[in-house]
Amino acid sequence: MSLQIHKNIPIQGKYELPIVTDFIYDESDKNQPVVIFCHGYKGFKDWGAWQLMLKAIAKQGYFVVAFNFSHNGGTIKEPIDFPDLEAFGNDNFSKQQSDLEAVIDKVTNRDFLFSNFVDTTRITLIGHSRGGGAVIIKTANDSRVSKLITLAAISTYNTSFPMGEALKTWKKTGVWKIKNGRTGQEMPHFIQFYEDYIANKTALNIGKSASKVKVPHLLVHGTLDTSVPIKSAHELLSLNPKAEAYFLDTDHVFDCKHPWEQQKMSEDLNAVTKKIISFLGE
C-alpha cells in the first residue's frame, strides 16, 4: 500500500471563498469507492482525531475526501480553527449544500486530477452533527450517493437558532454571537443565516429528507451525547426505519477532543471506525 495524502487543495464552488479539501487514497489501487466526510458546527476536517479515522478508512481501499465548508471560518493558509470570523458569520445551510454539491461534482468530473483512482458509481457521504443533517438532505436529493453514514446527527435545523426575545434582538442588531469555549472567540452569526433558513425551509427539512433516503444508512450515535441527545437518533430512525443503528455509550465526539495529540484514536472512535468500514464493505 502507498497511502497518498494531498492536503488543503482548494475547490472552487459557487461562492468566492474556496472549499479547502483533502484527498486520501492508495496510489497502488484503481477505482476505489469514494467516501466524502462533512464536519459539523464549529468544526473542520482536521478537528481532533478525524484524520486518523479517515486514514484508517482509506487504508481499507477507499478514496477519502474531507473538506471544510467554504464559510466555516478557516482559510487555505489556516484551515484549522477560525481566523476568518466574517466568513463564519456569513455561513448558512444553503451554502453548505452548495459546497457539498461542488465537491461531488469535482470528484465525479472526468477531468478530476485523481479520476483513475475513483469509482464514482460508489459514493458514500459521512457527516458529523450538523454535517449529518447536511448529508441526509444531499443523499435524499442526489442519485449519485450510494450509501449514507451519520455520526451524532441532528434531526432538524430548527434548534440551531435562538427563540423569543433573543431572536427579536438578533433581528434588530443583525448579529448573534456564541462564545467558543475552546478558542475564546466570540463567533458571529449574521441574520442572513436565519433568513436563508426561513426562505429555504422546505428544501432544508432534514426529517423529510430522512424519510426519502432509499440507500443504505448507518446511523451512529452516543447514548451520552449532551450536544445532540440520543432523541435525535430515534427521530431519524422513526423516519427511516430501514437505517442501521449503532449506539454506544459515548459522547458527541466519541471521547475525542481538539487538539488530539495521540497517534491512535480513542477506543470509542476506533469502534465507530470499525463499524463504518464494515458497513462500507457490505
C-alpha positions in Angstrom: 0.0 0.0 0.0 1.1 3.5 -0.9 -1.1 5.9 1.0 -1.2 9.4 -0.6 -2.4 12.4 1.3 -3.0 15.7 -0.6 -3.9 18.4 1.9 -5.7 21.7 1.6 -6.4 21.7 -2.1 -8.9 24.4 -3.0 -12.1 23.5 -4.8 -14.0 26.4 -6.3 -17.7 26.2 -5.7 -20.5 28.7 -6.2 -19.0 31.3 -3.8 -15.9 33.4 -3.7 -14.3 31.5 -0.8 -12.6 28.2 -1.7 -13.6 24.8 -0.3 -10.4 23.6 1.3 -10.1 19.9 0.6 -8.0 16.8 1.5 -7.7 13.7 -0.7 -6.5 10.4 0.9 -6.1 7.3 -1.2 -4.0 4.3 -2.0 -1.8 5.1 -5.0 -1.4 1.4 -5.9 -5.2 0.8 -6.3 -7.5 1.9 -9.0 -11.3 2.5 -9.0 -11.7 3.0 -5.2 -15.1 3.7 -3.8 -15.4 7.3 -2.7 -16.1 8.4 0.9 -16.8 12.1 1.5 -16.7 13.5 5.0 -18.5 16.6 6.2 -17.7 18.3 9.6 -20.2 19.8 11.9 -20.8 23.2 13.6 -17.7 24.9 14.8 -15.8 22.1 13.2 -13.3 21.4 10.5 -11.8 18.4 8.7 -8.6 18.4 10.9 -10.6 18.5 14.2 -9.5 16.1 16.9 -8.9 12.5 15.6 -11.0 12.8 12.4 -7.9 12.5 10.3 -6.9 9.2 12.0 -10.4 7.9 11.3 -10.2 9.0 7.6 -6.8 7.5 7.1 -8.0 4.2 8.6 -10.9 4.1 6.1 -8.6 5.0 3.2 -6.3 2.1 4.1 -9.2 -0.3 3.5 -9.3 0.7 -0.1 -11.4 3.9 -0.2 -10.7 7.2 -1.8 -11.4 9.6 1.1 -12.4 13.2 0.6 -12.6 15.6 3.6 -13.3 19.3 3.3 -14.0 22.5 5.2 -17.2 24.2 4.2 -16.3 27.4 2.4 -17.6 29.6 5.1 -16.6 27.6 8.2 -14.2 30.3 9.3 -11.0 28.6 8.1 -8.7 29.6 5.2 -6.3 27.8 2.9 -3.3 29.1 5.0 -5.1 28.4 8.3 -7.6 25.6 7.8 -7.6 24.8 11.5 -9.8 26.9 13.8 -11.4 30.2 12.7 -9.2 33.0 11.5 -12.0 34.4 9.3 -14.9 35.1 11.6 -16.5 37.3 8.9 -16.8 34.2 6.7 -18.2 32.2 9.6 -20.9 34.8 10.2 -21.9 34.5 6.6 -22.3 30.8 6.6 -25.7 29.2 6.1 -27.2 25.8 5.4 -27.9 26.5 1.7 -24.2 27.4 1.2 -23.3 24.1 2.8 -25.5 22.2 0.4 -23.9 24.0 -2.5 -20.4 23.3 -1.2 -21.2 19.6 -0.9 -22.6 19.6 -4.4 -19.4 21.2 -5.7 -17.2 18.6 -4.0 -19.2 15.7 -5.5 -19.2 17.4 -8.9 -15.4 17.8 -8.7 -14.8 14.1 -7.8 -17.2 12.8 -10.5 -15.8 15.1 -13.3 -13.9 13.2 -15.9 -11.2 15.9 -15.7 -10.7 15.2 -12.0 -7.0 15.0 -11.3 -7.3 11.7 -9.5 -10.0 10.3 -11.7 -8.1 7.0 -12.3 -8.4 6.2 -8.6 -12.1 6.8 -8.1 -15.2 4.6 -8.7 -17.9 7.3 -9.0 -20.6 4.7 -9.0 -20.0 4.1 -5.3 -20.1 7.3 -3.3 -20.7 7.4 0.5 -21.4 10.5 2.4 -20.4 10.7 6.1 -21.5 13.7 8.2 -21.0 14.6 11.9 -23.5 16.6 13.9 -24.9 19.4 11.7 -22.8 17.8 8.9 -25.0 14.8 9.4 -28.0 16.9 8.6 -26.3 18.2 5.5 -25.5 14.7 4.2 -29.1 13.4 4.9 -30.5 16.2 2.7 -28.0 15.7 0.0 -28.4 11.9 -0.1 -32.2 12.3 -0.4 -31.8 14.6 -3.4 -28.7 13.2 -5.3 -28.8 9.9 -7.1 -25.0 9.8 -7.2 -24.9 8.9 -3.5 -25.0 5.2 -2.9 -24.5 5.0 0.9 -25.1 7.3 3.9 -23.4 7.4 7.3 -24.3 9.9 10.0 -22.4 10.4 13.2 -24.3 12.1 16.1 -26.5 13.8 13.5 -29.1 16.4 14.2 -32.7 15.7 13.1 -33.7 19.3 12.5 -32.2 22.7 11.9 -34.9 24.4 13.9 -33.0 24.1 17.2 -30.0 26.0 15.6 -31.5 29.4 16.3 -32.4 31.5 19.3 -36.0 31.9 20.2 -38.3 34.6 21.7 -36.6 37.8 22.8 -33.2 36.5 21.7 -34.5 36.1 18.2 -36.0 39.6 18.3 -32.7 41.0 19.4 -30.9 39.2 16.6 -33.2 40.6 14.0 -32.8 44.1 15.4 -29.0 44.0 15.8 -28.2 41.8 12.8 -25.7 39.7 14.6 -25.9 36.9 17.2 -22.6 35.7 18.9 -21.7 32.5 20.5 -18.6 32.1 22.5 -16.3 29.3 21.5 -15.2 27.7 24.8 -12.0 26.3 23.4 -10.7 29.3 21.4 -12.4 32.0 23.4 -13.6 33.7 20.2 -17.0 35.4 20.0 -18.3 33.7 16.9 -20.8 35.8 14.9 -23.9 34.6 13.1 -25.3 37.3 10.9 -29.1 37.5 10.4 -28.8 36.1 6.9 -28.2 32.7 8.5 -31.7 32.7 9.9 -33.3 34.5 6.9 -31.8 31.9 4.4 -33.2 29.1 6.5 -36.7 30.5 6.6 -36.6 31.2 2.9 -35.5 27.6 2.1 -37.2 25.8 5.0 -38.8 23.2 2.7 -35.5 22.3 1.0 -33.7 22.2 4.3 -36.1 19.9 6.1 -33.8 17.1 7.5 -36.7 15.0 8.7 -38.5 15.0 5.4 -35.2 14.2 3.7 -34.5 11.3 6.0 -37.9 9.7 5.1 -36.9 9.9 1.4 -33.5 8.2 1.8 -33.5 4.9 -0.1 -29.8 3.9 0.0 -28.3 2.0 3.0 -27.9 4.3 6.0 -25.7 3.7 9.0 -26.8 5.8 11.9 -24.2 6.2 14.7 -24.9 8.0 18.0 -23.6 8.1 21.5 -26.1 7.5 24.3 -24.2 10.0 26.5 -24.3 12.8 23.9 -25.4 16.1 25.5 -24.8 18.3 22.5 -27.2 16.3 20.2 -29.2 14.0 22.5 -30.0 10.4 21.5 -33.5 11.6 20.9 -32.4 12.9 17.6 -31.2 9.5 16.5 -34.6 7.9 17.4 -36.4 10.6 15.5 -34.3 9.8 12.4 -34.9 6.1 12.8 -38.6 6.6 13.0 -38.4 8.4 9.7 -36.2 5.8 8.1 -36.8 2.5 9.9 -34.5 0.7 7.4 -31.5 2.6 8.7 -29.0 0.5 10.7 -28.5 2.0 14.1 -25.2 1.7 16.0 -25.4 3.1 19.5 -22.6 3.2 22.0 -22.1 4.7 25.5 -20.1 7.7 24.5 -20.3 11.5 24.0 -20.9 13.8 21.0 -17.3 13.4 19.7 -16.7 9.8 20.7 -14.4 10.6 23.6 -12.0 12.8 21.5 -11.0 16.4 21.7 -9.1 19.1 19.9 -6.2 19.1 19.6 -5.7 15.4 19.6 -2.0 14.6 20.2 -2.2 10.9 20.3 -1.2 8.7 17.4 -4.2 6.5 17.8 -8.0 7.1 18.1 -9.9 6.9 21.3 -11.4 3.4 22.0 -14.9 4.8 21.1 -13.9 6.4 17.8 -11.9 3.3 16.9 -15.1 1.2 17.5 -17.1 3.6 15.3 -14.4 3.4 12.6 -14.5 -0.4 12.6 -18.3 -0.2 12.2 -18.0 2.3 9.4 -15.5 0.1 7.5 -17.7 -3.0 8.0 -20.8 -1.1 6.7 -18.8 0.2 3.7 -17.9 -3.3 2.8 -21.4 -4.7 2.8 
